[in-house]
Amino acid sequence: MQSFTKSQELLKRELQVSPLAAQTFSKSYRYFCQGIAPSYMDHGEGCYIYDVDGNKFIDYMCALGPITVGYNEPSINEAVIKQVNKFASGSLQSELEVELAEKLCQIVPCAEMVRFVKNGGDATTAAIRLARAYTGRDMVLMSGYHGMHDWSIGASENHKGVPEAVRKLTMNFTYNDLNDLEDKLKQHEVAAVILEPIQSNGPQEGFLQGVKELAHKYGALLVFDEVVSGFRYALGGGSELCGVVPDMAAFGKGMANGYPISAVAGRKEILQQIEHGVFVSTTFGGDSISMAAALATIKILEQPGFYEHITKIGTMQRDGIAELIKKYDLGDVLSVSGMPAHAGVSFEGHGSLNYLDIQSVYSQTMIENGILVFAIYNLNKSHTEKEAKAYIEATDKAFALIKEAVEKDSLEGILRGGRVDPVFKRNIK
Ligand SMILES: Cc1ncc(COP(=O)(O)O)c(C=O)c1O
């Protein structure tokens, strides 16, 4: 029987002193059924995590993407500890910085030079500043999520606090729609077209090449935001997978198996602007612990069969979800999408139930069956067929309960805790 007493106590304390009691929106307690889910982690081992109450879960969140190998990986620990015994951030550079920069230039298709920062948003922001300086233009066209900085979040629904003047300089374009992109490139003098190269089920044939040609035709630089796709879908990211090389790319998340490091990579003449007045500089950009972790992580990702393994397990899970949607005839409330390594379920409302009611039933059942996941799962090297089977069995139970809720048009007697209540939600009628 699961108990979440200690998580609840800590949550109560933290809510007094830290908004949302989490430093990342999507890790907040509000993304789970309140009162019947864990909030605080004690430790991890491979693809398993243990919460502060001693409950054990198969972790399909992978810290929202960074865990590509698994928790407590001996060779990464060893590399980190070796460096901890020397220094973390120093007064001079670590030689690991040279090694890691050379490694990225070897494995990332667009990388002739790289610059290290900390979060994914730092890397995308550096790319946009470099593109604006290079082209002498201000406008940005984007597709996807690119972090918390004004230039990108200002163009999203969550733009509170971003000046109107800044908001006007970024517009969204529609993924897999070259006509939309070209219309916007014609209307504005654009510095950069930035997009997540692989969204949902991936690009249509020729889309990314088309984006590159259009961007260049209208004098803009092409930036791939590989913060999710980098190191997760292929060693060289979406660029390698799809065979299209952008002018710059931003990496983060999966690069160091959970250690904080990100990078902007790209053509030499663009990156070299940093030597001539383009400001990209952070105190912790050269932190050597994360660099040690990144080098040790990449050594594992480079091993033959790494991406084949993740693709196999991911395909098993994705196909399993699709079959279960059919089994329960739930095609109007549930759908599956994504690439094998990063896929999952989407929810729609039905009758008097909204999409979050349906998602709450799903979330409750997955947690109850020892699976920590939102809707989209991430995989790492230590997930095997055994965990994939457990995931599919839990999904089966969750969908059975969703079927029951949809047929009764009620959550009564089904939902035991509070509803999932994301900080940012779709419109609920
Ligand atoms: C595609 C993409 N780009 C950028 C970011 C921002 O990364 P960070 O939260 O590390 O700043 C994210 C974070 O989720 C992301 O998914």
The ligand as a Gaussian input file, in Angstrom:
#p B3LYP/6-31G(d) Opt

LIG

0 1
 C       12.688000      22.058000     -26.942000
 C       13.090000      22.801000     -25.718000
 N       13.878000      23.863000     -25.854000
 C       14.299000      24.564000     -24.778000
 C       13.906000      24.205000     -23.517000
 C       14.373000      25.006000     -22.336000
 O       15.281000      24.273000     -21.624000
 P       15.597000      24.673000     -20.091000
 O       14.326000      24.425000     -19.330000
 O       16.703000      23.758000     -19.715000
 O       15.987000      26.100000     -20.106000
 C       13.095000      23.095000     -23.330000
 C       12.657000      22.694000     -21.978000
 O       11.768000      21.915000     -21.769000
 C       12.653000      22.368000     -24.455000
 O       11.839000      21.317000     -24.337000

